[in-house]
């Protein structure tokens, strides 16, 4: 009995020891799991973590990381600042008129597609070259998340510059059918910007993306149309003694667009019996025949933008998608608000066969200096006066050379895409030789033929000036862009040429 009891005690003791060791092994396993999942925190690691938290706290309490003062911080369509990483190198021979106001915001509207992407680079680059100082904001509509990220990553040759994103406004309903009108984005995007960005500038300038700056935008300089040697061109019905470049609350300024008062076909659109649209005469309305640059006081901008969007939508119900509907909306809204509109001609040139622009200055250019000389750009051309901008919205063709923005390859900013062939100086020189009889011996030309021949001569000069201004500028802009986006090099060959109303690539 004694022996059995002793054996049982030993066995019990051994069993308890095994269980104790198993419990210890389980605890060791649990500790190993904790080490793998959470790691161990040595005093050094804790010290580093504490210092990091203090540094982050210091940053967020001493610096403002918000892109813009924005009333809807959770809104994905918010403004975003871009800072130019390189100092601006200006080749300009023009300067901002010191009399022009300092507090100016320049706005232009685009989508996120490549077509307006390269145009944006042209606008920004040339604005920097002429010494423009206004804050420029690009308003982009209908972009998806990847497009927004891409646009934020782009190099900007201009500063101060910012982006503002909006929803897509291009869709509208016409007679129960869903339609798309891209310029509606422009008309309504400015209202979105106005409602979501607390900008401080006193004046607003609205441009189109297809803009080459020749000199800075100027106004409120005291220029008068009736002054001797004035560079303020005016061809309206008002006495020139009443025409100047003044912009203040209640007075807006715009470039004449030679569309006449065709928008008056929609004068009943306000649905307000007391609207000035109901009583204004056709001649009075012609002073509202304006387009970009639109220049207005911030308070008038805030009043006009909602009507600009609303009236454009209403015009679209009757205009069957007329491309001018968006411009009509602006003019009709300005009349309804009784804003005093000054329509001047000298801000831009667009094409050879039109009127109401600064084309007379191009007509007066002589054989030399030559605008096709590769040493010159529009902003360095030594002959003055010249318009503030080239608005390359139309086709320009002379002989075998031409340019039309709608034919520019959509991949033009790709590193592998070539550049445009540039027109030779002989393109300009040839005009003088061809028309020497008309220009040097006008008495030999019959009176009945002289006016028609002069128009043909001017047309060739205007087209050639535009071609020789636009193509080398676009090449320079593309090259500048690729230097910042193509770290492994890019195609600098000039292989894209004009033929039969389109661009082609020389594969020889």
Residue, then its C-alpha position, 0 to 999 in steps of 0.5 A: x500500500x505504501x509503495x502504491x501511494x508513493x508511485x501515485x504521488x510521483x505520477x501526480x507530481x510529474x503530471x503537474x510539472x508537465x502541465x506547468x511547463x505547457x502553460x509556460x510554453x503557451x505564455x511564451x507563444x503568446x508573447x512571441x505573437x505579440x512581438x510579431x504583431x506589435x513589435x517592441x518599443x524600446x526607450x529610443x523608439x518611444x523617444x523618436x515617436x514623441x519627437x515626430x509627434x511634436x514636430x507634426x504638431x508644430x507644423x500644423x500650428x505654425x503653417x497653413x496647409x490649406x490650398x485656398x480659403x474655401x467654404x467647402x473643405x470637403x468638396x472635391x471641386x476645390x481650388x489648388x495652388x501651384x507654385x512655379x519651381x523655377x524663377x521666371x525668365x522673361x525675354x520681354x521687351x514690353x512692360x506692364x503699364x504702371x498705371x494699370x491696377x495691381x489687384x487683378x485676377x485672370x480667369x480662364x475655363x477649360x476641361x481636362x482633355x489634351x486639346x486645351x492642355x497644350x493651349x493652357x501651357x501657351x497662355x501661361x508661358x507667354x504671360x510670364x514672358x511679357x511680365x504679366x503680374x496678375x494671379x492667373x486661375x485655370x478653372x477645370x470642369x468635369x475632371x475625374x480623380x486621375x485627371x485632377x491628380x495629373x493636372x496638379x502634377x503639371x509644371x507651370x511656367x507662370x506664378x502666381x497660378x492656381x487651379x479650381x475644379x468644378x463639376x461638368x456643366x456641359x449637359x443640358x436638356x432641350x425639348x426633353x432631350x439630353x444634349x452637350x454644349x461644351x461652352x456651357x462649362x465656361x459660362x457656369x464654371x465662373x459662377x462656381x468659382x465665385x461661390x466657392x473661392x474668396x478671392x481678394x482682387x478688385x478686378x477680374x479679367x476673363x480670357x480664353x485658353x487659346x491665347x498668346x500674350x503679346x503684352x500684359x493686359x492693361x486698363x484704367x491707364x487713362x487712355x482715351x480714344x480721342x487723344x492724339x496718337x492714342x492706341x485705344x482703337x474704337x469703331x462704335x457709335x459713341x463720340x470718341x470723347x466718351x470712350x476710354x479704358x476705364x473699369x469700375x463698378x458699373x462700367x465693364x470693358x471688352x474686346x469687339x468680336x464682330x458678331x454685331x448685336x445678333x444676341x438681340x434675337x433673344x432679348x425677351x429671355x429675361x422674363x422681367x418686364x422691367x429689364x433693359x433688354x425690353x427697351x434697348x435699341x439695336x445700336x445701343x446693344x451693339x456696344x455689348x458686342x464683346x468677348x474676351x478679354x472681358x474686364x470687370x469689377x469684382x462686384x459686377x463679376x459677382x452680379x453677372x456670373x449667375x446671369x451669364x450661366x442662366x441666360x446661356x442655358x435659356x439661349x440654348x433652348x432656342x439657338x440649336x447649339x449655336x457656338x455663340x450662345x455662351x457669348x450671347x449669355x454674357x452680353x444679355x446679362x450685362x444689358x439686363x444689369x444695366x452695366x455700361x459696356x465699353x467695346x474697344x478693338x485693340x486688345x487682340x487679333x484673331x484672323x485675317x478676314x474680319x473687322x473690329x480688331x487691331x489688324x490695322x497695326x498689322x497692315x502697317x508693318x513694313x518689310x523690316x523688321x521681319x516677324x518671321x525672323x526666328x530671333x523674334x517672338x510676338x512679345x519681343x517684336x520691336x515694332x509698336x503698337x501691337x495688340x495685347x493678345x493673339x487669340x488663335x481661335x481661327x485658321x491662318x493660311x498663306x501659301x504652303x503654311x498654315x495653322x489651325x488649333x483643331x488640327x494640332x495633334x492631341x499628343x503634342x505634349x508627349x515626349x516622343x511627339x515632334x515639333x512643328x516646322x517653322x516658316x522661313x523669313x522669306x514667307x514675309x519677304x515674298x509678300x513685299x516682292x509680290x505686291x511691289x507694284x501696288x505698294x510702291x506705285x499705287x498710281x499704276x493701279x486702276x482705281x476700280x481695282x485698288x481697294x480689292x487688291x489692297x484687301x488681298x495684300x493685307x490678308x496675306x500680311x495678316x495671315x503671315x504675321x499670325x503664322x509666324x507668331x503662333x508656330x514658333x511660339x507653340x514650339x518654344x512652349x512645348x519645348x519648355x514643357x518637355x524639359x520639365x516632364x521628359x527626364x529621359x529626353x524628348x523629340x525636338x525634330x521639327x517634322x509636323x507640317x501643314x498640307x491641305x488644311x491639316x497637319x502631317x508628320x514628315x516621315x522621310 
